Amino acid sequence: MDEAQTPINLWGKRLVLGVTGSIAAYKAVGLLRVLAREGAAVSVVMTQAAMKFVTPLTFEVLSGRRVATDLFESHEEMIHLAVPEQAHAIIVAPATANFLAKAALGLADDLLSTMLLNARCPVIVAPAMDGDMWTHSTVVQHVQALRARGIVVLDPEVGPLASGQVAQGRLPAESKILDAIHAALVPQRDWQGQRVLVSAGPTQEPIDPVRFISNRSSGKMGYAIAEAARNRGAEVILVAGPTSLTPPSGVTTVSVNTASEMSDALNRHFPSSTVLIMAAAVADFRPKMPVGQKLKKQGKSELVLELEATPDILAMLSARRTSQIVVGFAAETEQVLSHAKDKLRGKGLDLIIANNVAQTGGGFGSDDNAVVVLSATGGQKTLGLMPKRRLADEILTAVRELCFISSRRESLVE
């Protein structure tokens, strides 16, 4: 299906996006775009400090709605009551340490903090601040108090901060915030009772202690599938090659480097799983004789590496299955459907996800992707270009539809 036909997860949802005075306030503009693309109607509320970083006009143009900034700006309605009463969820992104303190203590000295006291809908808070502030004892206490109250407070990410230090304090990625919104507003439990084994990312096959053979896989697709399966009620084990991604909460993550390590981990967890989704880009070849010391260039005009094939993990697991459903990925650059069908038959899979990694706007490293889902029974479903997190849900739905998971459910191994 094309983008216009793709189901929109937040269609008809009314959201409040609260923006506070963090240097990360500009990132709320991107978040607003994502929420609008998901079909949500978004009302933006800005604190006075937030307007020092981004003007209300920017949000008004993108949302198509007047931005609320002042508790006393309208005499026609009690805006601090009307807006939260109509909202399906309130998202505060970015949330400063000052906002967390006011929210935890119940202070209400501006429009956003007053709205929070009147909220009867889910509240999701995405902090952004300096690393030392995030780990300060009072901030830790405020976060604990908010979480105990049922407010979803996301953990900020580790990375470069405005202060120059590298620490935990960056605004969570849009995908993480959107994931929390989906979990709060559109929870599906259709994967309840499944133990899903997902592989993600590349492998690194060593040449010497400092060099290796790898590929361009970012792991984003596999991580998105793991998060989506978790949100839909599954118990999830994620076997991940080296990536820069943060392991998803609520998922058992096993980190590996080489194809051999990935094979060992998947073989260990496969017998107790009901579904395997092999999204990892495992190296097809590895150096036959990796050396123990760094190879030197001196005196060499060329270097010849002898390679050997790595084990075909997916084919091996498919061959030893009992009742598991086995799903593979086919990352191709030409004759995508033909090659994918060959892999589907050759490896004895239930389902394969055909992915053109050379396509514009999708493929390795991209936040978006488009795939074709093929089943062993001849079913085919095209999923147009969309964010990988949304695509993950579409893939899980296709797995259910094409493999009839509900009729093949097995009891979990204790």
N, C-alpha and C positions, 0 to 999 in steps of 0.2 A: 504494500500500500504506500501511497505517497504521504508527504508531511501533512497535507490537509485532511487525510483520512485517519491519521494516527490518533488513537484515543488520548484525550488530554486529562491528566490525572487530577488537576485542580480546577477543572471547569465548574463555574458557579460558586466557587469558594470566595468568601469575602475575608481579606486579610488586612491587618494593620501592620505596617512596617515602621517601627520606631528607630530613629537614627539619633545617636548621641555624639558628643563632642570628642571623637577620636580621630586621629589622622587617617584611620582606615575608613572614614565616612564615605570617601569616594567609591569604595567597593560596594556600598549599598546601592549605587546606581546600577551596577552589573547584576546584583541580586534582584532588583526590581524588574529588570529586563527578563530574567529567567522566570520569575513568578508570573509575569504577564504572558510570556510564551507558553507557560503551562495552563493558561486560561483563567487565572485568578484575577479578581477585582481587588486592587491594592490601594488602600488609603495610607498616605505617608504622614507620620507625625515626627517633627524635628524639635530637638531642644535648641535653646538659644546658642549654646556652644557649638552644636552641629552646624549651624548656619555660618560659622566662621570658616568652615572647610568647604562646604558645598551650598550653593544657593537653592532655595525652595523651587525656583523656576525650573531647574533641571528635573526634579522629581515630578513637578506638575506636567511638564511636557510628556514625559514617558508614561505616567500613570493616567493622564487625562482627568485628574481630579485635583482639587485645591488642596494644597499641603497645609496641615494644621500645625501651628507653632505657638499659639498663645491660649492659655486657659480662659482668658476673658475677651477673646476676639469676636465672639458672636453672642448676641443677646437673643437670637431667635431660637436657639436650642442649647440644651446643656450638653455641650460637645463631649465633655469627659464621661458622660453617661451614655449618650447616644451611640458613639462610635464603637466602644467595646461591646455594647449589648448586641450590635448587629454583626460583630466579627465572628468568624469561625476559629480564628487563631490570631494571636499577637506575636510578632517576631521582632525582637530588638537586636539590631545588627548594624553597626558595632555597638556593644555595651561597654561602657567605661567602668573603672573601679568605683567611681562616684555613683554611677547609676546602680551598680550592684549593692552598694551600701544603703542607698535610699530604698531600694526595693526590699532588701532584707529587713530593714528597720520599719518599713511601712510609712516612710516619709512621703509627703505628697505636696511638693512646692512648685510643681510645674505641670503642664498638661499630660506629658507621658507618664510620669510617676503617679498622677491622680487616676489616669485611666487604668493603670495596673491594679489599683485597689478595687476597681469596679469590674475587673475582668472575671467572667465566668467560663471563658473558653480556654483552650490550651495556650500556654505562654512558653515561647522558645527564646532563649537568650544566647547570643553568640558574642562572647567577650573578645575584646582586643585591647591590649595594654602592654606596657613594658614587662619584661620577664620578672624583674624583682617585685613588681607590683602584684603580678598574678600569684606569686608564691608567698606574699606577705601574709602573716597569720590572720589578720583581720579580714582580708579578702577571702582566704580559705574558709573562714568561719561563715562569712556572708554567703558564699556559694553553697556550703553545706546546709545552711538554713533555707535557702531558696529551693534546693533539691528536695529537702525534707517536706517542703510545702507542696511539692508536686510540679514545680516549675522545671522545665528542661533547660539545664545550663550545659552548653557544649564546652568541651575542652578546647582552648585555643591551640594553634599549631606551632611547631618549632620552626624557626627560621630567622632571617635578618629582621631586626626591629629598627624603628626610627632612631633609637638611641645609639645604634651602631653595633650593639651586641647581638649575638645569635642565641636565642632562648625561646622558651614557650611563651607566646603572647600574640602571635599573629591571628587575625580573624580567620575562623574556620573557612575552608573552601566552600564555594557556593553549593557544590554537590553534597557536602555534609549537612549544610543547613536545609537544603531541599529534602534530603533524606529524613531529617527529623520532622519536617512538616508533613511529609507523606505518612510517616509512622503515626503521627498524631491525628491526621484527618482522614486518611484513606487506608486504614489497616485492613489487610487481607490475611486470613489465616488458612488459606487453601493448601499450604504446604506443611500444615501441622502434622506431626508424626513422621516426617521424613528426616533422614540423616543424609545431608547433601555434602558430598566431597567435591571441592572446587580446586582446580589448579590455576595459577596465574603467573604472569611475568615471564621473563627470559630465564635461561640458565647460562652460567659462565663456565666454560671449559678451559682449564689452565694450560698455558703454553710453558710458562715458568712462574715463579712466585709473584711477578708483577704484571704479566700479560695474560690475556685470555681471549677466547673466541666467544662471541655472543651475538645478539641481534637487537633490533630496535623496539622490542616489546616494552611497553610502559607498565603493564599489569592492570591498567585502569578497567578493562572489560571484566576480567576475572574478579577484581575487588568489587565492582558494581554488582556482579551476579551474587557474590557472597552476601553483600549487604541486603540485596533484594530478597534473597531466600530467607535470611534471618528475619527480616521484617514480616514475611509472610508465614512465619511460624515454624520454619525448619530449624533443626539443629545443624550447624554448619561447621565444617572443618576446611580451612583454607590452607593449601600447600603453596607457598609463594616463593618464587625466585627473587633475586635481588631487584628491588625497586625503591623509589623515593617516597612511596605512599605510606600513610599511617595505617597500621593494622586496624580493621574495623572492630568496634566494641561489640561484645556479645558473640564473637566468633572465635573459635579456637584456631589460632594461626601457627603454622609450622613453617619456619624459614629454612630454605635450602639454597644451595649455590649451583651445584652441578646436576646434570641429567641423572647421574647415578643416585645422588641424594634424593632427588625428586621421585625417582622410581621406588626407592626404599620407603619413603614416607607414604606415598600413595598405596603401595602394596600393603603397608601396615594397617592403613585405615579402610581400605576397600572392602574387606569382608563384612564389616559392621555398618556399611553405608547402604542406602537404598538407591541413591542416584549419584553418578559421577558426571561432572561437567568439566571437561578438559580444555580450559581456555588458555593454558600456558603455551608459550612458544618455545618448546624444548629444542635445543640444538640437535641437528641431524648428524653432525660429525664432531669429533673431538680429537685433539692431538694424541697420536698413538703412544708417544713416549715423552710426556711432559718432563722437564728437567727440574732439578731441585734448586738450582741457582740461576740468577738472572743471566740471560743470554747477552753476550757482548757483541757490539757491532764491529769493533776493531778487527781489521784484517779480513772482513767478509764483504763481498760485493753482492751476495744474495743469500737467502735463507730458505731452505726447502722444508716444509712441514709435512710429515706423513700423518694423514688423518684416518680414523676408523669410524665406522657408523656407531651411533649411540643406540641403546635398546629402544625399540618401538613400544613405549610405555602403554600407549592407548590400546594397541593391538593385543598386547600381553594381558592387560586387565580385562579387555572384552572377552578374550578366550577363556579366562578362568572365572567368569561371573557365574553366579547362581541365579538370582532373580533381579539383580541390579539393572537399572536403566542406565545406559552408557551414551553420553553425548560428547561429540568432538567438535573441534573448530578446524576449518580449512582456510588458512591464510594464503591467498593466491594473488597473482598479478595478471594472469591471462587465463582464458578458458575456465573461468571460475566455477561455473556450475558443473561442467564436465569433469574437472579434476575432483570437485567435492563429491560427486556421485561415485567416482572410482574409490575414493577413500571410505565413503559410507559402506560400500559393498565389501571392499578389501579388508577392512578392519572389523566387520561384523557389528556395526553400530546401530543403535536405535534411531539416532538423530545426528545430523551434522549441521553446523552453522557455517555457511559459505560467506567468506569475508574478502572483499577486494581491497587489499591493503594499499593499492596504488591509487585509489579513488580520491578525488578532490574533496577535502573537508572531513575525511574519515581515515580509518586505519591506525597504524602504530602512532602512539603519542598524542593522538587527537582526543578531545573531550567528546566528540560525536562519532557516530558510526552508522552504517547501513549494511544489512545482511540479508541473506536468504536462508530460511530454515527448511531443510530437507529431511524427510523421514524415510525409514526403511520400507514403509508400506506404500510409498509413492506420494505422500502428502508434501505440499510445498507452500511456504508462506513467505512473502516478501515484506521486510520491515525497512521502511525508508529512513533517510538520514535523520537522526535525533540524538539527544544527549545519551551517553552510554548508560547512565543510571536509569533513565526511562527505558532504554533498549533492553536492559537487564530484566525488567519486569515483563516486557513483551516476550522475551525469550523464554522466561519461566512459564508464562501463560501458554506459549506455543508447545513447550515440552508436555504440559498437562494435556493439551488438546490432541496432540499427535501421538502421544505414547500412552494415553489413558492411565496416568499414574494412579488415579483414585481407585481403579479396579485392580491394580497390581500392588497395592500397598502391603508392605511386610512389617512385622513387628520389629521394633528396634532391639538390638542386642543389649542386654543389661550390662 
